[in-house]
Amino acid sequence: MNLKDENVKRDLCIRLSRLEGQIHGISAMLASERDCEEVLQQLSAAKSATNRVTEIYLQHMLNTCLSTTDDQGGESKSVVMNRLVHMILTQ
C-alpha cells in the first residue's frame, strides 16, 4: 500500500529527516564521549519521534487499508487490522 495522501507523505518525510539529524547528532555525542544523561535524553527524544512517525503512518494505513479492503474482494478488514497491529507490536 502506497501513501496516496501527499500531506501525510510530506509530514512523514519531514519528521524522518529531523529524526535522521537526531540520530546523526547522537552518534556524534557518543564519539565525543558526551555525558550519559545527555545521550540518554537524546535517545529518548529519538524514540518518541520514531513512535510518532509510526503512529501517524499506522493511522493512515489503517484508514486507507480498512476503507478499501472488503470492497475489492480481498482480505477482511479485521484480518488486515490484526496483521498491521501485530506487525507494530512485535517489532
Backbone torsions as a table, in degrees:
resi	resn	phi	psi	omega
1	MET	NA	126.4	179.3
2	ASN	-94.4	155.6	174.2
3	LEU	-77.3	113.9	-179.0
4	LYS	-94.9	-23.2	-179.2
5	ASP	-83.4	108.8	-176.8
6	GLU	-62.6	-33.5	178.9
7	ASN	-66.0	-42.4	178.2
8	VAL	-65.3	-44.1	179.8
9	LYS	-59.9	-45.4	-179.8
10	ARG	-63.2	-44.8	179.0
11	ASP	-60.0	-45.4	-179.8
12	LEU	-64.8	-40.8	179.5
13	CYS	-64.1	-40.1	177.1
14	ILE	-63.5	-46.5	179.6
15	ARG	-62.0	-41.6	-179.8
16	LEU	-67.9	-34.5	176.0
17	SER	-64.4	-42.3	176.6
18	ARG	-62.7	-42.3	179.9
19	LEU	-63.0	-40.6	177.1
20	GLU	-58.9	-42.8	177.2
21	GLY	-64.3	-40.2	177.4
22	GLN	-60.9	-45.5	-178.9
23	ILE	-63.3	-42.8	176.9
24	HIS	-60.3	-42.2	178.4
25	GLY	-63.8	-38.8	178.3
26	ILE	-64.9	-41.3	177.3
27	SER	-59.7	-43.2	178.2
28	ALA	-65.1	-37.7	178.0
29	MET	-62.4	-42.3	178.9
30	LEU	-65.6	-42.4	-179.6
31	ALA	-63.0	-34.4	-179.5
32	SER	-93.6	9.4	176.4
33	GLU	54.9	49.3	177.4
34	ARG	-68.4	164.7	-178.8
35	ASP	-55.3	138.7	-178.0
36	CYS	-56.1	-42.7	-178.7
37	GLU	-64.2	-38.6	178.4
38	GLU	-64.5	-42.3	179.3
39	VAL	-64.4	-46.0	179.6
40	LEU	-61.9	-37.9	178.1
41	GLN	-62.2	-42.7	179.4
42	GLN	-70.4	-36.0	175.1
43	LEU	-62.7	-40.7	178.5
44	SER	-64.8	-41.1	178.2
45	ALA	-64.1	-40.3	178.9
46	ALA	-66.6	-38.7	177.6
47	LYS	-63.5	-43.2	177.8
48	SER	-62.3	-41.1	178.8
49	ALA	-64.7	-41.4	177.5
50	THR	-63.3	-43.7	178.8
51	ASN	-61.0	-39.1	-179.4
52	ARG	-68.3	-41.2	176.6
53	VAL	-60.9	-44.7	179.0
54	THR	-61.3	-42.9	179.7
55	GLU	-62.0	-46.6	-179.7
56	ILE	-63.3	-45.3	-179.3
57	TYR	-63.9	-45.3	-179.5
58	LEU	-62.3	-44.3	178.2
59	GLN	-58.5	-45.6	-179.1
60	HIS	-64.5	-45.5	-177.8
61	MET	-67.0	-39.9	177.3
62	LEU	-62.0	-45.8	178.8
63	ASN	-62.2	-43.1	-178.6
64	THR	-70.8	-50.8	-177.5
65	CYS	-64.2	-43.6	-175.9
66	LEU	-74.2	-23.1	179.6
67	SER	-80.3	-18.6	-176.6
68	THR	-116.0	-9.2	-170.8
69	THR	-62.1	-62.7	-176.2
70	ASP	-67.5	-29.1	-177.5
71	ASP	-64.6	-27.0	-176.7
72	GLN	-98.2	8.9	178.2
73	GLY	74.4	18.0	-179.5
74	GLY	-92.0	-147.1	-179.5
75	GLU	-65.0	156.1	176.6
76	SER	-70.0	157.0	180.0
77	LYS	-59.1	-40.3	-178.8
78	SER	-66.2	-35.0	178.1
79	VAL	-65.7	-45.4	179.0
80	VAL	-62.9	-47.4	-179.5
81	MET	-60.5	-46.7	180.0
82	ASN	-61.2	-40.0	179.4
83	ARG	-64.8	-43.9	-179.4
84	LEU	-66.5	-43.5	178.7
85	VAL	-63.7	-44.5	178.0
86	HIS	-59.0	-41.6	179.5
87	MET	-59.7	-41.9	-179.3
88	ILE	-70.4	-44.0	-174.4
89	LEU	-74.8	-21.0	-176.7
90	THR	-99.6	5.9	179.3
91	GLN	-87.9	NA	NA
